[in-house]
Amino acid sequence: MKDSWLKPNGEIIEVGDFMHNEYAYELLETEMGMEQLHDYMEEHNYQSASDVLHKRGWIRIKYNKAYLPRIEILGNCISLSRPERNTIDPRMNSKQLKVAKQLCEENDTTLHVAVNDKRFW
């Protein structure tokens, strides 16, 4: 599997290893135009195009071949103070949770491990 975005409707968009932000930038540039995208990001204090997709409810999926966990499911941030049962910002909706659980099962990883920092597992 390739690193991917999980859209709010449950659709998976494969982007390739370490390509989340590049995909986000290309998508948003096509949608808004370069100047409007930069203005929008500056106005809302976003550091990357990925931040914009996260704000829209998109979730990052990252696959690891050389180390555990085999799959990571990431919102825009994670908690380092307590384990979570879902991504934090944004939280996955029911469609995304269903897909995430299926992907975790396919990669022999629990959802708890996929959404939390390794200090919690």
C-alpha distances in whole Angstrom, upper triangle without the diagonal:
4,7,8,12,13,17,20,20,16,15,11,11,8,10,9,9,13,13,14,18,18,16,19,22,21,21,24,26,26,27,30,30,30,34,33,30,31,34,32,30,34,35,33,32,29,27,24,23,20,23,24,21,21,25,24,22,18,16,13,10,9,7,10,10,14,15,15,14,10,10,12,13,16,19,21,23,23,26,27,30,29,26,25,24,22,21,24,24,23,23,20,22,22,20,17,18,18,14,14,15,13,10,12,13,10,10,13,14,17,17,20,18,15,18,20,21,21,25,25,23
4,6,10,12,15,19,19,16,14,10,9,6,7,5,6,9,10,11,14,14,13,15,18,18,18,21,23,23,24,26,27,27,30,30,26,28,31,29,27,30,32,30,29,25,24,21,19,17,20,21,18,19,22,22,20,16,14,11,9,8,7,9,10,14,15,16,15,12,10,12,13,15,17,19,21,21,25,26,29,29,26,25,24,22,20,23,22,21,22,20,22,23,20,17,19,19,15,14,17,15,12,14,16,14,12,16,16,19,18,21,19,16,18,20,21,21,25,25,24
4,7,10,13,17,18,15,13,10,9,6,6,5,5,7,7,7,11,12,11,13,16,16,16,19,21,21,22,24,25,25,28,27,24,25,28,26,24,27,29,26,26,22,21,17,16,13,17,18,15,15,19,19,17,13,11,8,6,5,6,9,11,14,15,15,14,11,9,9,10,11,14,15,17,18,22,23,26,26,23,22,21,19,17,19,19,18,19,17,20,21,19,16,17,18,14,13,16,15,12,14,16,15,13,17,16,18,17,19,17,14,15,17,18,19,23,23,22
4,7,10,13,14,12,10,6,5,4,5,7,8,9,8,7,11,12,10,11,14,15,14,16,19,19,19,22,23,23,26,25,22,23,26,24,22,25,27,25,24,21,20,17,15,12,15,16,12,13,16,16,14,10,9,6,5,7,9,12,15,18,18,18,16,14,11,10,10,11,12,14,17,18,21,23,27,26,23,21,21,18,15,18,17,16,17,15,17,18,16,13,15,16,12,12,15,14,11,14,16,15,14,18,17,18,16,19,18,14,15,18,19,21,24,24,23
4,6,10,11,10,8,6,5,6,7,10,11,11,10,7,10,12,9,9,13,14,12,14,17,17,17,19,21,21,24,23,19,21,24,21,20,23,24,22,22,18,18,15,13,10,12,13,9,10,13,12,10,7,6,5,6,9,12,15,18,21,21,20,18,16,13,12,9,10,10,12,15,17,20,23,26,25,23,20,19,16,14,16,14,13,14,12,14,16,14,11,13,15,12,11,15,15,13,15,18,17,17,20,18,19,16,19,18,15,14,18,19,21,25,24,24
4,7,8,6,6,5,6,9,11,13,15,15,14,11,14,15,13,12,16,16,14,16,19,19,18,21,23,24,26,25,21,24,26,23,21,25,25,23,23,20,20,17,15,12,14,14,10,10,13,11,9,6,5,6,7,11,13,17,20,23,22,21,18,17,13,12,9,10,10,13,15,17,20,23,25,24,21,19,17,14,12,15,14,12,12,9,11,12,10,7,10,11,8,9,12,13,11,13,16,16,16,19,17,17,15,17,18,14,14,17,19,22,25,24,24
4,5,5,5,6,8,11,13,16,18,17,16,13,14,16,13,12,15,16,13,14,18,17,16,19,21,22,25,23,20,22,24,21,20,24,24,21,22,19,20,18,15,12,14,13,9,9,11,9,7,5,7,9,11,14,17,20,23,26,26,24,22,20,17,15,12,12,12,14,17,18,22,25,27,26,23,20,19,15,14,15,14,11,12,10,10,12,9,7,11,12,10,11,15,15,14,17,19,19,20,22,21,21,18,20,21,17,16,20,22,25,28,26,27
4,5,7,10,11,15,16,19,21,21,19,16,17,19,16,15,18,19,16,16,20,20,18,20,23,24,26,24,21,24,25,21,21,24,24,21,23,20,21,19,17,14,15,13,10,10,11,8,6,6,8,11,13,17,20,23,26,29,28,26,23,22,19,17,14,13,12,14,17,19,21,25,26,25,23,19,18,14,13,14,13,10,10,8,7,9,7,6,10,11,11,12,15,16,16,18,20,20,21,24,22,21,18,20,21,18,17,20,23,26,28,26,27
4,6,9,11,15,17,20,22,23,21,18,20,21,18,17,20,20,17,18,22,21,19,21,24,26,28,26,23,26,27,24,24,27,27,24,26,23,25,22,20,17,18,17,13,14,15,11,9,9,11,14,15,19,21,24,27,30,30,28,25,24,20,19,16,16,15,18,21,22,25,28,30,28,25,22,20,17,16,18,17,14,13,10,9,9,6,7,11,11,10,12,15,15,15,18,20,20,22,24,23,22,19,22,23,20,19,23,26,28,31,29,29
4,6,10,13,15,18,20,21,19,17,19,21,18,17,21,21,18,19,23,22,21,23,26,27,30,28,25,28,29,26,25,29,29,26,27,24,25,23,20,17,19,18,14,14,16,13,11,9,10,12,12,16,18,21,24,27,26,24,22,20,17,16,13,15,14,17,20,21,23,27,28,26,24,20,18,15,15,17,17,14,13,10,9,9,5,5,8,8,6,9,12,11,12,14,16,16,18,20,19,19,16,19,20,17,17,20,23,26,28,27,26
4,7,10,13,16,18,19,17,15,18,19,15,15,19,18,15,17,21,20,19,22,24,26,28,26,24,26,28,25,25,28,29,26,27,24,25,22,19,17,19,18,14,15,17,14,12,10,11,12,12,15,17,21,23,26,26,25,22,20,17,17,14,15,16,18,21,22,25,28,30,29,26,23,21,18,17,19,19,16,16,13,12,13,9,8,12,11,8,11,14,13,12,16,17,17,18,21,20,20,18,21,22,18,18,22,25,27,30,28,28
4,6,9,12,14,16,14,12,15,16,13,14,17,17,15,17,20,19,19,22,24,25,28,26,23,26,28,25,24,28,29,26,27,23,24,20,18,15,18,17,14,14,17,15,13,10,10,10,9,12,13,17,19,23,23,22,19,17,14,14,12,14,15,17,20,21,24,27,29,28,25,22,21,18,16,19,18,16,16,13,14,15,11,9,12,12,9,10,13,12,11,14,16,15,16,19,18,19,17,20,20,16,17,21,23,25,28,27,26
4,6,10,12,13,11,10,13,13,10,11,14,13,12,15,17,16,17,20,21,22,25,24,21,23,26,23,22,26,27,25,26,22,22,18,16,14,16,16,12,14,17,15,14,10,10,10,10,12,13,17,19,22,23,22,21,18,15,15,14,14,15,17,20,22,25,28,31,30,27,25,23,20,18,21,19,17,18,16,17,18,15,13,16,16,12,13,17,16,13,16,19,17,18,21,20,22,20,23,22,18,19,22,24,26,29,28,28
4,6,9,11,9,9,12,12,9,12,15,14,13,16,18,18,19,22,23,23,26,26,22,24,27,25,24,27,29,27,27,23,22,19,16,14,18,18,15,16,19,18,17,13,12,10,9,10,11,14,16,19,20,20,19,16,14,14,14,15,16,18,21,22,26,28,31,30,27,25,24,21,19,22,21,19,20,18,19,20,17,15,17,18,14,14,17,16,13,16,18,16,16,20,19,21,20,23,21,18,19,22,23,24,28,28,27
4,7,8,6,6,9,9,6,9,12,11,11,14,16,16,18,20,21,20,24,24,20,22,25,23,22,25,27,25,25,21,20,16,14,12,16,16,14,15,19,18,17,13,13,10,10,10,11,14,16,19,20,21,19,17,15,15,14,15,16,17,20,21,25,27,30,30,28,26,26,22,20,22,21,20,21,19,21,23,20,17,20,20,17,17,20,19,16,18,21,19,18,22,21,23,21,24,22,19,19,22,23,24,28,28,28
4,6,5,8,11,10,9,12,14,14,15,18,19,19,21,23,23,23,26,26,23,24,27,26,24,27,29,27,27,23,21,18,16,14,18,19,17,18,21,21,20,16,15,12,10,9,10,12,13,16,17,18,18,15,14,14,15,16,18,18,21,22,26,27,30,30,28,27,26,24,21,24,22,22,23,21,24,25,22,20,22,22,18,18,21,20,16,18,21,18,17,21,20,23,22,24,22,18,20,22,22,23,27,27,27
4,5,8,11,11,11,14,15,16,17,19,21,22,23,25,25,24,27,27,24,25,28,27,24,27,29,27,26,22,20,17,17,14,18,20,18,18,22,22,21,17,15,11,10,8,8,9,11,13,15,16,15,13,12,13,14,15,17,18,19,20,24,25,28,28,26,25,25,23,21,23,22,22,23,22,25,26,24,21,22,23,20,18,21,20,17,18,21,19,16,20,19,22,21,23,20,17,18,20,20,21,24,25,24
4,6,8,8,10,12,13,14,16,18,19,20,22,23,23,22,25,25,21,22,25,24,21,24,26,24,23,19,17,14,14,12,15,17,16,16,19,20,19,16,14,10,10,8,10,11,13,15,15,17,16,15,13,13,14,13,15,15,17,18,22,22,26,27,25,24,25,22,19,21,20,20,22,21,24,26,24,21,22,24,21,19,22,22,18,19,22,21,19,22,20,22,21,22,20,17,18,19,18,20,23,24,24
4,6,5,6,9,10,11,12,14,15,17,18,20,20,19,22,22,18,19,23,21,19,22,24,23,22,18,16,12,11,10,14,15,13,15,18,18,18,14,13,10,11,10,12,14,16,18,19,20,19,17,15,15,15,14,15,15,18,20,23,25,28,29,27,26,26,23,20,21,20,19,22,21,23,25,23,20,22,24,20,19,23,22,19,21,24,22,20,24,22,24,23,24,22,19,19,21,21,23,26,27,27
4,6,5,6,9,10,11,12,14,16,17,18,19,18,21,20,17,18,21,19,17,20,22,20,19,15,14,10,9,7,10,12,10,11,14,14,14,11,10,7,9,9,12,14,17,19,20,20,18,17,15,13,13,11,12,12,15,17,21,22,26,26,24,23,23,20,17,18,16,16,18,17,20,22,20,17,19,21,18,17,21,21,18,19,23,21,20,23,21,23,21,22,21,17,17,19,19,21,24,25,25
4,5,5,6,9,10,10,12,14,15,16,16,15,17,17,14,14,17,16,13,16,19,17,16,12,11,7,6,5,9,10,9,11,14,14,15,12,12,10,12,12,15,18,20,22,22,23,21,21,18,16,15,13,13,12,15,18,21,23,26,27,26,24,25,22,18,19,17,16,19,19,22,24,23,20,22,24,21,20,24,24,21,23,26,25,24,27,25,26,23,25,23,20,19,21,21,23,26,27,27
4,5,5,6,9,10,10,12,14,15,15,13,17,17,14,14,18,17,15,18,20,19,18,15,13,9,8,8,12,12,12,14,16,17,17,15,15,13,14,14,17,19,21,23,24,25,24,22,20,19,18,17,17,16,19,21,25,27,30,31,29,28,28,25,22,23,20,20,22,22,24,27,25,22,25,26,23,22,26,26,23,25,28,26,25,28,27,28,26,28,26,23,22,24,24,26,29,30,31
4,5,5,6,9,10,11,12,14,14,14,17,17,14,15,19,17,16,19,21,20,20,16,15,11,9,8,12,12,10,13,15,15,15,12,13,11,13,14,16,19,21,24,24,25,23,22,19,18,17,16,16,16,19,22,25,27,31,31,29,27,27,24,21,22,19,19,21,20,22,24,22,19,22,24,20,20,24,24,21,23,26,24,24,27,26,27,25,27,26,22,22,24,25,27,30,30,30
4,6,5,6,8,10,10,12,13,12,15,15,11,13,16,14,12,16,18,16,16,13,12,9,5,6,9,8,7,10,12,11,13,10,12,11,13,15,18,21,23,25,26,26,24,23,20,18,17,15,14,13,17,20,23,26,29,29,28,26,26,22,19,20,17,16,19,18,20,23,21,18,21,23,20,20,24,24,22,23,27,26,25,28,26,27,25,26,25,22,21,23,24,27,29,29,30
4,5,5,6,8,10,10,10,9,12,12,9,10,13,12,11,14,16,15,15,12,12,8,5,7,10,9,9,12,14,14,16,14,15,14,17,18,21,23,26,28,28,28,27,26,23,21,20,18,17,16,19,22,26,28,31,32,31,29,29,26,22,22,19,19,22,22,24,26,25,22,25,27,24,24,27,28,25,27,30,29,28,31,30,31,28,30,29,25,24,26,26,29,32,32,33
4,6,5,6,9,10,10,9,13,13,10,12,16,15,14,17,19,19,19,16,15,12,9,11,14,12,12,15,17,16,18,15,17,16,18,19,22,24,26,29,29,30,29,27,24,23,22,20,20,19,22,25,29,31,34,35,33,31,31,28,25,25,22,21,24,23,25,27,25,23,26,28,25,25,28,28,26,28,31,29,29,32,31,32,30,31,30,27,26,29,29,31,34,35,35
4,6,5,6,9,10,11,14,13,10,13,16,14,14,17,19,18,19,16,16,13,9,10,13,11,10,13,14,13,15,13,15,15,17,19,22,25,27,29,30,30,28,27,24,23,21,19,18,18,21,25,28,31,34,34,32,30,30,26,23,24,21,19,22,21,22,25,22,20,24,25,22,23,26,26,24,27,29,28,28,31,30,31,28,30,30,26,25,28,29,31,34,34,35
4,5,5,6,7,8,11,10,7,10,12,10,11,14,15,15,16,13,14,11,7,10,11,9,9,12,13,12,14,13,16,16,19,21,24,27,29,32,32,32,30,29,26,24,22,20,18,17,21,24,28,30,33,33,32,30,30,26,23,23,20,18,21,21,22,25,23,21,25,26,24,24,28,28,26,28,32,31,30,33,32,32,29,31,31,27,26,28,29,32,34,35,35
4,5,5,5,5,8,8,6,9,12,11,11,14,16,16,17,15,15,12,9,12,14,12,12,16,16,15,18,17,19,19,22,23,26,29,31,33,34,34,32,31,28,27,25,23,21,20,24,27,30,33,36,36,35,33,33,30,26,26,23,22,25,25,26,29,27,25,28,30,27,28,31,32,29,32,35,33,33,36,35,35,33,34,34,30,29,31,32,35,37,37,38
4,6,6,8,11,11,9,12,15,14,15,18,19,19,20,18,19,16,12,15,17,14,14,17,18,16,19,17,20,20,23,24,27,30,32,34,35,35,34,32,29,28,26,24,23,22,26,29,33,35,38,38,37,35,34,31,28,28,25,23,26,26,26,29,26,25,28,30,27,28,31,31,29,32,35,33,33,37,35,36,33,35,35,31,30,33,34,36,39,39,40
4,6,9,11,10,9,12,14,12,14,17,17,17,19,17,18,16,12,14,16,12,12,16,16,14,17,16,19,20,23,25,27,31,33,36,36,36,34,33,29,28,25,24,22,21,25,28,32,34,37,37,36,33,33,29,26,26,23,21,24,24,24,27,24,23,27,28,26,27,31,31,29,31,34,33,33,37,35,35,33,35,34,31,30,32,33,36,39,39,40
4,7,8,6,6,9,10,9,11,14,14,15,17,15,17,15,12,15,15,12,13,17,16,15,18,18,21,21,25,26,30,32,35,37,38,37,36,35,31,29,27,25,23,21,25,29,32,34,37,37,37,34,34,30,27,27,23,22,25,25,26,29,27,26,29,31,29,29,33,33,32,34,37,36,36,39,37,37,34,36,36,32,31,33,34,37,39,40,41
4,6,6,6,9,10,10,12,14,15,16,18,16,17,15,13,16,17,14,15,19,19,18,21,20,23,23,26,28,30,33,35,38,38,38,37,36,33,31,29,27,25,23,27,30,34,36,39,40,39,36,37,33,30,29,26,25,28,28,29,32,30,28,32,34,31,32,35,36,34,36,39,38,37,41,39,39,37,38,38,34,33,35,36,39,41,41,42
4,6,5,6,9,10,11,12,14,15,16,15,15,13,11,15,16,14,16,19,19,19,22,21,23,23,26,27,30,32,34,36,37,37,36,35,32,30,29,26,25,22,26,29,33,35,37,38,38,36,37,33,30,29,25,25,28,29,30,33,31,29,33,34,32,32,36,36,34,36,39,38,37,40,39,39,36,38,37,34,32,34,34,37,39,40,41
4,5,5,6,9,10,11,12,14,15,14,15,14,13,17,17,15,17,20,20,20,23,23,25,25,28,29,33,35,37,39,39,40,38,38,35,33,31,28,26,24,27,31,34,36,38,39,39,37,38,35,31,30,26,26,30,30,32,35,33,31,35,37,35,34,38,39,37,38,42,41,40,43,41,42,39,40,39,36,34,36,36,39,41,42,43
4,5,5,6,9,10,10,12,14,13,15,14,12,16,16,13,15,18,17,17,21,21,23,24,27,29,32,35,37,39,39,39,38,37,34,32,29,27,24,22,25,29,32,34,37,38,38,35,36,32,29,28,24,24,27,28,29,32,31,29,32,35,33,33,36,37,35,37,40,40,39,42,40,40,37,38,38,35,33,35,35,38,40,40,42
4,5,5,6,9,10,11,12,10,12,10,9,12,12,10,12,15,14,14,18,17,20,20,24,25,28,31,34,35,36,36,34,33,30,28,26,23,21,19,22,26,29,31,34,35,34,32,33,29,26,25,21,21,24,25,26,29,28,26,29,32,30,29,33,34,32,34,37,36,36,38,36,36,33,35,34,31,29,31,31,34,36,37,38
4,5,5,6,8,10,10,9,10,10,9,13,12,11,14,16,16,17,20,19,22,22,25,26,29,31,34,36,36,36,34,34,31,29,27,24,22,19,22,26,29,30,33,34,35,33,34,30,27,26,22,22,26,27,28,32,31,29,31,34,32,31,35,36,34,35,39,38,37,40,37,38,35,35,35,32,30,31,31,34,36,37,39
4,6,5,6,9,10,10,12,12,12,15,14,12,16,18,16,17,21,21,23,24,27,29,32,34,37,39,39,39,37,37,34,31,29,26,23,21,23,27,30,32,34,35,36,34,35,31,28,26,23,23,26,28,29,33,32,30,33,35,34,33,37,38,36,37,41,40,39,42,40,40,36,37,37,34,32,33,33,36,38,38,40
4,5,5,6,8,8,11,11,10,13,11,9,13,14,13,14,17,18,20,21,25,27,30,33,36,37,37,36,35,35,31,29,26,23,20,18,21,24,27,29,31,33,33,31,32,28,25,23,19,19,23,24,25,29,28,26,29,32,30,30,33,35,33,34,38,38,37,39,37,37,33,34,34,31,29,30,31,34,36,36,38
4,6,5,6,5,7,8,8,10,9,8,11,13,11,13,16,16,18,19,23,24,28,30,33,34,34,33,32,32,29,26,24,21,18,15,18,22,24,26,29,30,30,28,30,26,23,21,17,17,21,23,25,28,28,25,28,31,29,28,32,33,31,32,36,36,35,37,35,34,31,32,31,29,26,27,28,31,32,33,35
4,5,5,6,8,10,11,14,12,11,15,16,14,16,19,20,22,22,26,27,30,32,35,37,36,36,34,35,32,29,27,23,21,17,20,23,26,27,30,31,32,30,32,29,25,23,20,20,24,26,28,31,31,29,31,34,33,31,35,37,35,35,39,39,38,40,37,37,34,34,34,31,29,30,29,33,34,35,37
4,6,8,11,13,13,15,13,12,15,16,14,16,19,20,22,24,27,29,32,34,38,39,38,38,36,36,33,30,28,24,21,18,20,24,26,28,30,32,32,30,32,29,25,23,19,20,23,26,27,31,31,29,31,34,33,32,35,37,35,36,40,40,39,41,39,38,35,35,35,32,29,30,31,34,35,36,38
4,6,9,11,11,13,10,9,13,13,10,13,16,17,19,20,24,26,30,32,35,36,35,35,33,33,30,27,24,21,18,15,17,21,23,25,27,28,29,27,28,25,22,19,16,16,20,22,24,27,27,25,28,31,30,29,32,34,32,33,37,37,36,38,35,34,31,31,31,29,26,27,27,31,32,32,34
4,6,9,11,13,9,10,14,13,12,15,17,18,19,20,24,25,29,30,34,35,34,33,31,32,29,26,24,20,17,14,16,19,21,23,25,27,28,26,28,25,21,19,16,17,20,23,25,29,29,26,28,31,30,29,32,34,32,33,36,37,35,37,34,34,31,30,30,28,25,26,26,29,30,30,33
4,6,7,9,6,7,10,10,10,13,15,15,16,17,20,21,25,27,30,31,30,30,28,29,26,23,21,17,15,11,13,17,20,22,24,25,26,24,26,23,19,17,14,15,18,20,23,26,26,23,26,29,27,26,29,31,29,29,33,33,32,34,31,31,28,28,28,25,22,23,23,27,28,28,31
4,7,8,7,9,12,12,12,15,17,16,17,16,19,20,23,25,28,29,28,28,27,27,25,21,20,17,15,11,13,17,19,21,23,25,26,24,26,23,20,18,15,16,20,22,24,28,27,25,26,29,28,26,29,31,29,29,33,33,31,33,30,30,28,28,27,24,22,23,22,25,26,28,30
4,5,5,7,9,10,11,13,15,14,14,14,17,17,21,23,26,27,26,26,25,25,22,20,18,15,14,11,13,17,20,22,25,26,26,24,26,23,19,18,15,15,19,20,23,26,25,22,25,27,25,24,27,29,26,27,31,30,29,31,29,29,26,27,26,23,21,22,22,25,27,28,29
4,5,5,7,9,10,11,13,12,13,13,16,17,20,23,26,27,27,27,25,25,22,20,18,15,14,11,15,18,22,24,27,27,27,25,26,22,19,18,15,15,18,19,21,24,23,21,23,26,23,22,26,27,25,26,29,29,28,31,28,29,26,27,26,23,21,23,23,26,28,29,30
4,5,5,6,9,10,11,9,9,9,12,14,17,19,23,24,24,24,22,22,19,16,14,11,10,8,12,15,18,21,24,24,23,21,22,19,15,15,12,12,15,16,18,21,20,17,20,22,20,19,22,24,21,22,26,26,24,27,25,25,22,23,22,19,17,19,20,23,25,25,27
4,6,5,6,9,10,9,10,11,14,16,20,22,25,27,26,25,23,24,20,17,15,12,9,7,10,14,17,19,22,23,22,20,21,18,14,13,10,10,14,15,18,21,21,18,20,23,21,20,23,25,23,24,27,28,26,29,26,26,22,23,23,20,17,19,19,23,25,25,27
4,5,5,6,9,9,11,12,16,18,22,24,28,29,29,28,26,26,23,20,17,14,12,10,13,17,20,23,25,25,25,23,23,20,16,15,12,11,15,16,17,21,20,18,20,23,22,21,24,26,24,25,29,29,28,30,28,28,24,25,25,22,20,22,23,26,28,28,29
4,5,5,7,5,8,9,13,15,19,22,25,27,27,26,24,23,20,17,15,12,10,9,13,16,20,22,25,25,24,21,21,18,14,14,11,10,13,13,15,18,17,14,17,20,18,17,21,22,21,22,25,25,25,27,25,25,22,23,23,20,18,20,22,25,27,27,28
4,5,5,5,6,8,12,14,18,21,24,26,25,24,22,22,18,15,12,9,7,6,10,13,16,19,21,21,20,18,18,14,11,11,7,6,10,10,13,16,16,13,15,18,17,16,19,21,19,20,24,24,23,26,23,22,19,20,20,17,15,17,18,22,24,23,25
4,5,7,10,12,16,18,22,25,28,30,29,27,25,25,22,19,16,13,9,8,11,15,17,20,22,22,22,19,19,16,13,11,8,7,10,12,13,17,17,15,17,20,19,18,22,24,22,23,27,27,27,29,26,25,22,22,23,20,17,19,21,25,26,26,27
4,6,9,12,16,19,22,25,29,31,30,28,26,26,22,19,16,14,11,11,14,17,20,23,25,25,24,21,20,17,14,13,10,8,11,11,12,15,15,13,16,19,18,18,21,22,21,23,26,26,26,29,26,25,22,23,24,21,19,21,23,27,28,27,29
4,7,10,13,16,20,23,26,29,27,26,23,23,19,17,13,11,8,10,13,15,18,21,23,22,21,17,17,13,11,11,8,6,8,8,9,12,12,10,12,15,14,14,17,19,18,19,23,23,23,25,23,22,18,20,21,18,15,18,20,24,26,24,26
4,7,10,13,17,20,23,26,25,23,21,20,16,14,11,9,8,9,12,15,18,21,23,23,21,18,17,13,11,12,10,7,9,8,10,13,12,9,12,14,13,12,16,17,16,17,21,21,21,23,21,20,17,19,19,16,14,17,19,22,25,24,25
4,7,10,13,16,20,22,21,19,17,17,13,10,7,6,5,8,10,12,15,18,21,20,18,15,15,11,8,10,9,7,9,7,10,13,12,8,10,13,11,10,13,15,13,14,18,18,17,20,17,17,14,16,16,12,11,14,16,19,21,20,21
4,6,10,13,16,19,18,17,15,14,10,8,6,5,6,8,11,12,16,18,21,20,18,16,16,13,10,12,11,10,12,11,14,16,15,11,13,15,12,10,14,15,12,13,17,17,16,18,16,16,14,16,15,11,10,13,15,17,20,20,20
4,7,10,13,16,15,14,12,11,7,6,5,6,9,11,13,14,17,19,22,21,18,17,16,13,11,14,14,13,14,12,15,16,15,11,12,14,11,9,12,13,9,10,14,13,12,15,13,14,12,14,13,9,10,13,14,16,19,19,19
4,7,10,12,12,11,10,8,6,5,6,8,11,13,14,14,17,19,22,21,19,18,18,16,13,16,16,16,17,15,18,20,18,15,15,17,14,11,14,15,11,11,15,14,11,14,13,14,13,15,13,9,11,13,13,14,18,18,18
4,7,9,10,9,8,6,5,6,9,11,15,17,17,17,20,21,24,23,20,20,19,18,16,19,20,20,20,18,21,22,20,17,17,18,15,12,14,14,10,10,13,12,9,12,11,14,14,15,13,10,12,14,15,15,19,19,17
4,6,6,7,7,5,6,8,11,13,17,18,18,18,20,20,24,23,21,21,21,20,18,21,22,22,22,21,24,25,23,20,20,21,18,15,17,17,13,12,15,13,10,12,11,14,15,16,13,11,14,15,14,14,17,18,16
4,6,8,9,6,9,11,15,17,21,22,22,21,24,24,27,26,24,24,24,23,22,25,26,26,26,24,27,27,26,23,23,23,20,18,19,18,15,14,16,14,11,13,13,16,18,19,16,14,17,18,17,16,20,21,19
4,7,9,8,11,13,17,19,22,23,23,22,24,23,27,26,24,25,25,25,23,26,27,27,27,26,30,30,29,26,25,26,23,21,21,21,18,17,18,17,13,14,14,18,19,20,16,15,18,18,17,15,19,20,18
4,6,7,10,11,15,17,20,22,21,19,21,20,23,23,20,21,22,22,21,23,25,26,25,25,28,28,28,24,23,24,22,19,20,20,17,15,17,16,12,13,12,15,17,17,13,13,16,15,14,12,15,16,14
3,5,8,9,13,15,18,20,19,17,19,18,21,20,17,18,19,19,18,21,23,23,23,22,25,26,25,22,21,22,20,17,17,18,15,12,14,14,10,10,9,11,13,13,9,10,13,12,11,9,12,13,11
4,5,7,10,12,16,18,17,15,17,17,19,18,15,16,16,16,16,18,20,21,20,19,22,23,22,19,18,19,17,14,14,15,12,10,12,12,9,9,7,9,10,11,7,7,10,10,10,8,12,12,10
4,7,10,13,17,19,19,17,20,20,23,21,18,18,18,17,17,20,22,22,21,19,22,22,21,18,17,18,16,13,13,13,10,9,11,10,6,8,7,10,11,13,10,8,12,13,13,12,16,16,14
4,7,10,13,16,16,15,17,18,21,20,17,16,16,14,14,17,18,18,17,16,19,19,18,15,14,15,13,10,11,11,8,7,10,10,7,9,7,9,9,11,9,6,9,11,12,12,16,15,14
4,6,10,12,12,11,14,15,18,17,14,13,13,12,10,13,15,15,14,13,17,18,17,14,13,15,13,10,11,13,10,9,12,13,10,12,9,10,9,10,8,4,6,8,9,10,14,14,13
4,7,10,11,10,13,15,18,16,14,12,11,9,7,11,12,11,11,10,13,14,14,10,10,12,11,7,10,12,10,9,13,13,12,14,11,11,8,10,9,5,5,8,11,13,16,15,15
4,6,7,7,11,13,16,15,13,12,12,9,6,8,9,9,10,10,13,15,15,12,12,15,13,10,13,15,13,13,16,17,16,17,14,14,11,12,11,8,6,9,10,13,16,15,16
4,5,7,10,13,16,15,14,12,12,9,5,6,5,5,7,8,12,15,15,12,12,16,15,12,15,17,16,16,19,20,19,20,17,17,13,14,14,11,8,10,12,16,18,17,18
4,7,11,13,16,16,16,14,15,12,8,7,5,7,9,11,15,18,18,15,16,19,18,16,19,21,19,19,23,24,22,24,21,20,17,17,17,14,11,12,13,17,18,18,20
4,7,9,12,13,13,11,14,11,8,6,6,8,10,13,16,19,20,17,17,20,20,17,19,22,20,19,23,24,22,23,20,19,16,15,15,13,10,10,10,14,15,15,18
4,6,9,9,9,8,11,10,7,6,8,10,11,13,16,19,20,17,16,20,19,16,18,21,19,18,21,23,21,21,18,16,14,12,12,11,8,7,7,11,12,12,14
4,5,6,7,7,11,10,9,7,10,12,12,15,18,21,22,19,18,22,22,18,20,23,22,20,23,25,23,23,19,17,15,12,13,13,9,7,8,11,11,10,13
4,6,8,10,13,14,12,11,13,16,16,18,22,24,26,22,21,24,24,21,22,25,24,21,24,26,24,23,20,18,16,14,13,14,11,8,7,10,8,9,12
4,7,9,13,14,14,12,15,17,17,20,23,25,27,24,22,26,26,23,23,27,26,23,26,28,26,25,22,20,18,15,15,16,13,10,10,12,10,9,13
4,6,10,12,12,11,15,17,15,18,20,22,24,22,20,23,24,20,21,24,23,21,23,26,24,23,19,17,15,12,13,14,12,9,9,11,10,8,11
4,7,9,10,10,14,16,14,15,18,19,22,19,17,20,21,17,17,20,20,17,20,22,20,19,16,13,11,8,9,11,9,6,8,10,9,6,9
4,5,7,8,11,13,10,12,15,16,18,16,13,17,18,14,15,18,18,16,18,21,20,19,15,12,10,7,10,10,7,6,9,12,12,9,11
4,7,9,12,13,10,10,12,13,15,13,10,13,15,12,12,15,16,14,16,19,18,17,14,11,8,6,10,10,7,8,12,14,15,11,12
4,6,9,9,6,7,9,11,13,10,8,12,13,10,11,14,14,13,16,18,18,18,14,12,8,8,11,9,6,9,12,15,16,13,15
4,6,6,5,6,10,12,13,10,10,13,13,11,12,16,15,14,17,19,18,19,15,13,10,10,11,9,6,8,11,14,16,14,15
4,5,5,8,11,14,16,13,13,16,17,14,16,19,19,18,21,23,22,22,19,17,13,13,14,13,9,10,12,16,17,15,17
3,5,9,11,15,16,13,14,18,18,15,18,21,20,19,23,24,23,25,21,20,16,16,17,15,11,13,15,18,19,18,20
4,6,9,13,14,11,12,16,16,14,17,19,19,19,22,23,23,24,21,19,16,16,18,15,12,14,16,20,21,20,22
4,6,10,11,9,9,13,14,12,14,17,17,17,20,22,21,22,19,17,13,14,16,14,11,13,16,19,20,18,20
4,7,8,5,6,9,10,9,11,14,14,14,17,19,19,20,17,16,12,13,15,13,10,14,17,20,22,19,20
4,6,5,6,9,10,10,12,14,15,16,18,20,21,22,20,18,14,16,18,16,14,17,20,23,25,23,23
4,5,5,6,9,10,11,12,14,15,17,19,20,21,19,17,14,16,19,16,15,18,22,24,26,23,24
4,5,5,6,9,10,11,13,14,16,17,19,20,19,17,14,17,19,17,16,20,23,25,28,25,25
4,5,5,6,9,10,10,12,14,15,16,18,16,15,12,15,16,13,13,16,20,22,24,22,22
4,5,5,6,9,10,10,12,14,15,16,14,12,9,12,14,12,11,15,18,20,22,20,20
4,5,5,6,9,10,11,13,14,15,14,13,11,14,16,14,14,17,21,22,25,22,22
4,6,5,6,9,10,11,12,14,13,13,11,14,15,13,13,17,20,22,25,22,22
4,5,5,6,9,10,11,12,10,10,7,11,12,9,10,13,16,18,21,19,18
4,5,5,6,9,10,10,9,8,6,10,11,9,11,14,17,18,21,18,17
4,5,5,6,9,10,10,10,9,13,14,12,14,17,20,21,24,21,20
4,5,5,6,9,9,10,9,13,12,10,12,16,18,18,22,20,18
4,5,5,6,5,6,6,10,9,7,10,13,15,15,19,17,15
4,5,5,6,7,8,12,12,11,14,16,19,18,21,19,17
4,6,8,10,11,15,14,12,15,18,20,20,23,21,19
4,5,9,10,13,11,10,14,16,17,16,20,19,16
4,7,10,12,10,10,14,15,17,16,19,17,14
4,7,8,7,7,10,12,13,12,15,14,11
4,5,5,6,9,10,13,12,15,12,10
4,5,5,6,8,12,12,15,12,11
4,6,6,6,9,10,12,9,8
4,6,5,7,7,10,8,6
4,6,8,9,12,11,10
4,7,9,12,10,10
4,6,8,7,8
4,5,6,8
4,5,5
4,6
4
